[in-house]
């Protein structure tokens, strides 16, 4: 199914024609070898089976710079689910299929037995290494975490045929529907209490807290999760919610400029500090800035959702996705070294964006690699020359993100953060999902072109 999405037929569906691509400067065969080596030897082989916790189940949380087990191993639903997803996907790509299925099953048992709340339903956000719930106010459960559980369970079901995994994914979807969905304003509340009820924003929460807000990040990953679940379980209510999230992200969360707002009131009024001082804006950076990585990632996720829904001639989604990528390239791309900056801001009274965080995180570079290649396939003759940007992005990743000595990816590009060379390779917010997905997507598209 995904192969159709990545084929040149996509160009026919959305643009009505197929044009000849501009000649690439890197030979596709050479590029394919580099990507395959980066995905297998430099990434997957480093992580697995190292990350499997055979004593307590699930996966270790901390991995050191030289790929040894770290010290802190409280386990987060997001990370645990991402490991399951990665292994389930790897099972479809490599000869060691059973190894990766076993790795995914190992994580599935931990999710089912330790991270699912048997009393109130839904997945806990955090548990101890042994699987005991860690219940901190405002962090008991999230739609974001449960979205990744759905994403992983659906992909594991697709790879293994494990009906219990599909049943748990369906139960999670129905739990979110009952507890977190907003029937009035649409979308989902993210921060939930132990019972699953949305936590209201009151005066007790600091201004920097995201409690009580809706947000783009949980929304795009619900879209991602619903897409995968719908591909293996074409349920009518699920389709309705998938369409709802696609339209909401495309038409409300994404601005006319081509970037997303980050946080919202329950009625989808954007949270903004634009009228505050620059000090206040900096203080609330997490809640209000332009996140170039999320924008390029979302362009891909919207197109993927549109394809799963079977929306023919969906030029509206394609145009918005292209606009998001073009905005990120115009305003958030390092035109000297390559790579996407972490964040920018449109200050009041200024027409041009300001880069307020020039660091370059690893996941944004991965998502950019994938989406730039996709844009080149849709628009091979575009004057922006997405292929050239893609090749520069790949060169940037190889030079400043991939660790040639120990393997894996640095968390931050070494051009801006040379000290990142000594940081952890893995923690609760960093595993192997963004980069493996990006590498494998590009590999598959390249193979189709070769064929």
C-alpha positions as CSV (number, residue, x, y, z in Angstrom):
1,X,0.0,0.0,0.0
2,X,2.7,2.5,1.0
3,X,4.6,1.6,-2.3
4,X,1.8,3.3,-4.3
5,X,2.1,6.4,-2.2
6,X,5.8,6.7,-3.0
7,X,5.5,5.8,-6.7
8,X,5.5,8.2,-9.5
9,X,1.8,7.6,-9.8
10,X,1.6,10.1,-6.9
11,X,2.7,12.8,-9.4
12,X,-0.2,11.7,-11.7
13,X,-2.8,11.7,-8.9
14,X,-1.9,15.2,-7.7
15,X,-0.5,17.1,-10.7
16,X,-2.0,15.2,-13.6
17,X,1.4,14.7,-15.3
18,X,4.8,13.1,-14.9
19,X,7.8,15.2,-15.8
20,X,11.5,14.3,-16.2
21,X,13.5,14.9,-13.1
22,X,16.5,17.3,-13.1
23,X,19.7,15.3,-13.1
24,X,21.0,14.5,-9.7
25,X,24.6,15.3,-8.6
26,X,24.9,12.2,-6.5
27,X,24.5,8.9,-8.4
28,X,21.4,7.1,-7.1
29,X,23.3,3.8,-6.7
30,X,25.9,5.5,-4.6
31,X,23.2,7.3,-2.6
32,X,21.3,4.1,-2.0
33,X,24.5,2.4,-0.7
34,X,25.1,5.2,1.7
35,X,21.5,5.3,3.0
36,X,21.4,1.5,3.5
37,X,24.6,1.5,5.4
38,X,23.4,4.4,7.6
39,X,20.1,2.6,8.3
40,X,21.5,-0.9,9.1
41,X,25.1,-0.8,10.2
42,X,25.1,2.7,11.7
43,X,21.7,2.6,13.3
44,X,19.6,-0.5,13.7
45,X,22.5,-2.8,14.4
46,X,23.7,-0.4,17.1
47,X,20.4,-0.3,18.9
48,X,19.1,-3.9,18.7
49,X,19.4,-6.1,20.6
50,X,21.3,-3.8,22.9
51,X,18.3,-1.8,24.0
52,X,16.1,-4.8,25.0
53,X,15.7,-5.0,28.8
54,X,15.5,-8.8,29.4
55,X,15.3,-8.4,33.2
56,X,12.2,-6.2,33.5
57,X,10.8,-6.1,30.0
58,X,10.6,-3.3,27.4
59,X,13.6,-1.3,26.3
60,X,16.3,0.5,28.2
61,X,15.9,4.3,28.2
62,X,19.5,5.5,28.4
63,X,22.2,4.6,25.8
64,X,25.6,6.2,26.2
65,X,27.6,7.9,23.4
66,X,29.5,4.7,22.8
67,X,26.4,2.5,22.8
68,X,26.5,1.1,26.3
69,X,23.6,0.9,28.7
70,X,23.2,4.0,30.8
71,X,22.0,4.5,34.3
72,X,18.4,6.0,34.4
73,X,15.7,3.7,33.0
74,X,12.3,5.1,33.9
75,X,10.3,4.1,30.9
76,X,8.1,6.4,28.8
77,X,5.2,5.2,26.6
78,X,6.5,7.3,23.7
79,X,9.9,5.7,23.6
80,X,8.7,2.2,24.3
81,X,6.2,2.4,21.5
82,X,8.7,3.9,19.1
83,X,11.0,0.9,19.6
84,X,8.2,-1.5,18.9
85,X,7.3,0.5,15.7
86,X,10.9,0.5,14.5
87,X,11.4,-3.2,15.0
88,X,8.1,-4.0,13.3
89,X,9.1,-1.9,10.3
90,X,12.6,-3.5,10.3
91,X,11.0,-6.9,10.0
92,X,9.7,-6.0,6.6
93,X,13.1,-4.8,5.3
94,X,15.8,-7.2,6.4
95,X,16.5,-11.0,6.2
96,X,16.5,-11.2,10.0
97,X,12.8,-10.8,10.0
98,X,12.1,-13.1,13.0
99,X,14.7,-11.3,15.1
100,X,12.9,-8.0,14.7
101,X,9.5,-9.5,15.2
102,X,10.8,-11.0,18.5
103,X,12.2,-7.6,19.5
104,X,8.8,-6.0,18.8
105,X,6.9,-8.7,20.6
106,X,9.2,-8.2,23.6
107,X,8.1,-4.5,23.7
108,X,4.5,-5.4,23.1
109,X,4.4,-7.6,26.2
110,X,5.7,-4.7,28.3
111,X,3.1,-2.3,26.9
112,X,0.3,-4.7,27.5
113,X,1.3,-5.9,30.9
114,X,2.9,-2.9,32.5
115,X,2.0,0.4,30.7
116,X,-1.8,-0.1,30.1
117,X,-3.9,1.0,33.1
118,X,-6.2,-2.0,33.8
119,X,-8.5,0.1,36.0
120,X,-9.1,3.3,34.1
121,X,-7.8,2.3,30.6
122,X,-5.3,4.2,28.5
123,X,-1.5,4.0,28.8
124,X,0.5,5.6,31.6
125,X,3.0,8.2,30.4
126,X,5.8,7.0,32.7
127,X,6.6,3.8,34.6
128,X,9.7,2.7,36.5
129,X,12.2,0.3,35.0
130,X,10.2,-2.5,36.5
131,X,6.9,-1.2,35.2
132,X,5.4,0.6,38.3
133,X,3.3,3.7,37.3
134,X,4.9,7.1,38.0
135,X,2.0,9.4,38.6
136,X,3.0,13.0,38.6
137,X,0.2,15.6,38.4
138,X,-0.1,16.8,34.8
139,X,1.9,13.8,33.5
140,X,-0.3,10.8,34.3
141,X,-1.5,10.2,30.7
142,X,-1.5,12.0,27.4
143,X,-3.2,11.7,24.0
144,X,0.3,12.1,22.5
145,X,1.6,9.0,24.4
146,X,-1.4,7.0,23.6
147,X,-1.1,8.0,19.9
148,X,2.3,6.4,19.8
149,X,1.0,3.3,21.4
150,X,-1.7,3.0,18.6
151,X,1.0,3.7,16.0
152,X,3.3,0.9,17.3
153,X,0.5,-1.6,17.9
154,X,-1.0,-1.2,14.5
155,X,2.4,-1.5,12.8
156,X,3.3,-4.5,14.9
157,X,0.0,-6.1,14.0
158,X,0.7,-5.5,10.3
159,X,4.1,-7.1,10.6
160,X,3.1,-10.1,12.8
161,X,-0.6,-10.7,12.4
162,X,-0.9,-10.6,16.3
163,X,-4.7,-10.0,16.8
164,X,-4.1,-9.1,20.4
165,X,-2.0,-6.1,19.3
166,X,-4.8,-4.9,17.0
167,X,-7.4,-5.3,19.7
168,X,-5.3,-3.2,22.1
169,X,-4.8,-0.5,19.4
170,X,-8.6,-0.4,18.9
171,X,-9.2,-0.2,22.6
172,X,-6.8,2.7,22.8
173,X,-8.6,4.5,20.0
174,X,-12.0,4.0,21.7
175,X,-10.5,5.2,25.0
176,X,-9.3,8.4,23.4
177,X,-12.6,8.8,21.7
178,X,-14.4,8.6,25.0
179,X,-12.0,10.6,27.2
180,X,-10.0,13.1,25.1
181,X,-12.0,13.9,21.9
182,X,-13.7,17.3,21.8
183,X,-17.1,16.9,20.1
184,X,-17.7,20.6,20.1
185,X,-14.5,22.1,18.7
186,X,-13.0,18.9,17.3
187,X,-9.5,17.5,17.9
188,X,-8.2,16.1,21.2
189,X,-7.1,17.4,24.5
190,X,-3.6,16.2,25.3
191,X,-3.0,16.4,29.0
192,X,-5.2,13.8,30.9
193,X,-5.5,12.8,34.5
194,X,-5.3,9.2,35.7
195,X,-9.0,8.5,34.8
196,X,-8.4,10.0,31.4
197,X,-10.2,13.3,31.9
198,X,-8.7,16.4,30.3
199,X,-6.8,18.5,32.9
200,X,-8.2,22.1,33.0
201,X,-5.9,25.0,33.0
202,X,-6.2,26.9,36.2
203,X,-4.1,29.6,38.0
204,X,-2.1,26.9,39.8
205,X,-0.3,26.1,36.5
206,X,2.6,28.4,35.6
207,X,2.4,30.5,32.4
208,X,5.0,28.2,30.8
209,X,3.0,25.1,31.3
210,X,1.1,23.4,28.4
211,X,-1.6,22.0,30.7
212,X,-5.1,22.7,29.5
213,X,-4.1,23.6,26.0
214,X,-4.6,21.7,22.7
215,X,-1.5,21.5,20.6
216,X,-0.1,20.7,17.2
217,X,2.4,18.0,18.3
218,X,-0.2,15.6,19.8
219,X,-2.5,16.4,16.8
220,X,0.1,15.5,14.1
221,X,1.0,12.3,15.9
222,X,-2.7,11.3,16.3
223,X,-2.9,11.9,12.6
224,X,0.1,9.6,12.1
225,X,-1.3,6.9,14.4
226,X,-4.8,7.0,12.9
227,X,-3.3,6.7,9.4
228,X,-1.5,3.5,10.3
229,X,-4.4,2.1,12.2
230,X,-6.8,2.8,9.4
231,X,-4.6,1.0,6.9
232,X,-5.0,-2.2,8.9
233,X,-8.5,-1.5,10.3
234,X,-10.7,0.5,8.0
235,X,-13.3,1.5,10.6
236,X,-15.9,4.2,9.7
237,X,-15.5,6.1,13.0
238,X,-11.7,6.0,12.7
239,X,-12.0,7.3,9.1
240,X,-14.1,10.2,10.4
241,X,-11.5,11.1,13.0
242,X,-8.6,10.7,10.5
243,X,-10.3,13.1,8.1
244,X,-11.1,15.4,11.0
245,X,-7.5,15.6,12.1
246,X,-6.2,16.1,8.5
247,X,-8.6,19.0,7.9
248,X,-7.9,20.5,11.3
249,X,-4.1,20.4,10.9
250,X,-4.2,21.6,7.3
251,X,-6.7,24.4,7.6
252,X,-6.6,25.6,11.3
253,X,-3.3,24.6,12.9
254,X,-1.2,25.6,9.9
255,X,-1.2,29.4,9.2
256,X,-1.4,31.1,5.8
257,X,2.3,31.8,6.0
258,X,3.0,28.1,5.9
259,X,4.0,27.3,9.4
260,X,2.0,25.8,12.3
261,X,1.0,27.5,15.6
262,X,2.0,25.3,18.5
263,X,-0.5,25.6,21.3
264,X,-4.2,26.5,21.4
265,X,-7.1,27.3,23.6
266,X,-9.9,24.6,23.5
267,X,-11.6,26.5,20.7
268,X,-8.4,26.5,18.6
269,X,-7.5,30.1,19.3
270,X,-3.7,30.2,19.0
271,X,-1.6,30.8,22.1
272,X,0.7,33.8,21.3
273,X,3.1,36.0,23.2
274,X,3.7,38.3,20.2
275,X,2.5,41.3,22.1
276,X,4.8,40.7,25.1
277,X,8.5,41.7,25.5
278,X,11.2,39.7,23.8
279,X,12.2,38.4,27.3
280,X,8.7,37.1,27.8
281,X,8.7,35.6,24.3
282,X,12.0,33.8,25.0
283,X,10.6,32.6,28.4
284,X,7.7,31.0,26.6
285,X,9.7,29.6,23.6
286,X,8.2,26.1,24.1
287,X,4.7,27.4,23.7
288,X,5.1,29.9,20.9
289,X,7.7,29.7,18.0
290,X,8.0,28.5,14.5
291,X,9.2,24.9,14.6
292,X,10.7,24.1,11.2
293,X,11.2,20.4,11.9
294,X,7.5,19.9,12.8
295,X,6.4,21.8,9.7
296,X,8.4,19.6,7.3
297,X,7.4,16.5,9.2
298,X,3.7,17.5,9.0
299,X,3.8,18.0,5.3
300,X,4.7,14.4,4.9
301,X,2.2,13.1,7.5
302,X,-0.7,15.0,5.8
303,X,0.1,13.5,2.4
304,X,0.4,10.1,4.0
305,X,-3.0,10.5,5.6
306,X,-4.6,11.8,2.4
307,X,-3.3,8.7,0.6
308,X,-4.6,6.3,3.3
309,X,-8.0,7.9,2.9
310,X,-7.9,7.4,-0.8
311,X,-8.5,11.1,-1.5
312,X,-7.9,11.5,-5.3
313,X,-6.8,14.8,-6.7
314,X,-6.2,16.2,-3.2
315,X,-4.4,19.2,-4.5
316,X,-5.3,21.2,-1.4
317,X,-3.3,19.0,0.9
318,X,-0.4,18.8,-1.6
319,X,-0.3,22.6,-2.0
320,X,-0.4,23.2,1.7
321,X,2.3,20.6,2.3
322,X,4.5,22.3,-0.4
323,X,3.9,25.7,1.2
324,X,5.1,24.4,4.6
325,X,8.3,23.0,3.1
326,X,8.9,26.1,1.1
327,X,8.4,28.3,4.2
328,X,10.8,26.1,6.2
329,X,13.4,26.3,3.4
330,X,13.0,30.1,3.0
331,X,13.1,31.0,6.7
332,X,14.6,28.1,8.6
333,X,17.3,26.6,6.4
334,X,21.0,27.3,6.9
335,X,22.0,28.3,3.3
336,X,25.7,28.0,4.1
337,X,26.1,24.7,6.0
338,X,22.7,23.1,5.4
339,X,20.2,21.7,7.9
340,X,17.1,23.1,9.5
341,X,17.3,25.4,12.5
342,X,15.3,24.6,15.6
343,X,13.1,27.7,15.8
344,X,12.2,31.1,14.5
345,X,9.8,33.9,15.5
346,X,7.8,36.6,13.8
347,X,8.2,39.5,16.2
348,X,5.6,42.2,16.2
349,X,6.1,44.9,13.6
350,X,8.7,42.8,11.7
351,X,7.9,41.3,8.3
352,X,10.9,38.9,8.3
353,X,11.3,36.0,10.7
354,X,14.1,36.0,13.2
355,X,16.0,32.8,14.0
356,X,15.7,32.5,17.8
357,X,17.3,29.1,18.1
358,X,20.0,28.2,15.6
359,X,20.7,24.8,17.0
360,X,19.8,21.8,14.7
361,X,18.1,18.8,16.3
362,X,18.6,15.4,14.9
363,X,14.9,14.5,14.4
364,X,14.2,17.7,12.3
365,X,17.1,16.8,10.0
366,X,15.7,13.3,9.6
367,X,12.2,14.5,8.8
368,X,13.6,17.1,6.4
369,X,15.5,14.5,4.5
370,X,12.4,12.4,4.0
371,X,10.1,15.3,3.0
372,X,12.6,17.0,0.7
373,X,12.9,13.8,-1.3
374,X,9.1,13.5,-1.5
375,X,8.8,17.1,-2.7
376,X,11.3,16.4,-5.4
377,X,9.2,13.5,-6.6
378,X,6.0,15.6,-6.7
379,X,7.8,18.6,-8.2
380,X,10.9,17.5,-10.1
381,X,11.0,20.6,-12.3
382,X,10.3,23.1,-9.5
383,X,12.7,26.1,-9.6
384,X,13.6,25.5,-5.9
385,X,15.3,22.2,-6.9
386,X,14.2,20.0,-4.0
387,X,16.7,17.4,-5.1
388,X,19.6,19.8,-4.5
389,X,18.3,20.6,-1.0
390,X,17.9,16.9,-0.3
391,X,21.4,16.2,-1.3
392,X,22.7,19.1,0.9
393,X,20.6,17.8,3.8
394,X,22.1,14.3,3.4
395,X,25.6,15.7,3.3
396,X,24.8,17.8,6.4
397,X,23.5,14.7,8.3
398,X,26.6,12.6,7.3
399,X,29.0,15.4,8.3
400,X,27.4,16.7,11.5
401,X,24.8,14.3,12.8
402,X,25.9,10.7,12.2
403,X,28.6,9.4,14.5
404,X,31.2,7.6,12.3
405,X,33.1,6.4,15.4
406,X,30.4,4.8,17.6
407,X,27.4,4.8,15.3
408,X,24.0,6.4,15.9
409,X,23.0,10.0,15.6
410,X,24.1,13.0,17.7
411,X,21.2,14.8,19.3
412,X,22.3,18.2,17.9
413,X,24.3,19.1,14.8
414,X,28.0,19.4,15.7
415,X,28.3,22.6,13.5
416,X,26.4,24.5,16.2
417,X,26.9,22.2,19.2
418,X,30.3,20.5,19.1
419,X,29.8,19.4,22.7
420,X,26.9,17.2,21.6
421,X,29.5,14.6,20.6
422,X,29.6,13.5,24.2
423,X,25.9,13.4,24.9
424,X,23.7,10.4,25.3
425,X,22.7,8.6,22.1
426,X,19.4,7.5,23.6
427,X,17.0,8.8,26.3
428,X,13.3,8.9,26.8
429,X,12.9,11.5,24.0
430,X,15.5,10.0,21.6
431,X,15.5,6.5,20.1
432,X,15.7,5.4,16.5
433,X,12.2,6.1,15.1
434,X,12.6,9.5,13.2
435,X,15.9,8.6,11.5
436,X,15.1,5.0,10.7
437,X,11.8,6.0,9.1
438,X,13.3,8.8,7.1
439,X,16.2,6.6,5.8
440,X,13.9,3.7,4.9
441,X,11.4,5.9,3.2
442,X,14.0,7.4,1.0
443,X,15.6,4.0,0.4
444,X,12.2,2.6,-0.8
445,X,11.6,5.5,-3.1
446,X,15.1,5.2,-4.6
447,X,14.6,1.5,-5.2
448,X,11.3,2.2,-7.0
449,X,13.1,4.7,-9.2
450,X,15.8,2.2,-10.0
451,X,13.2,-0.5,-10.8
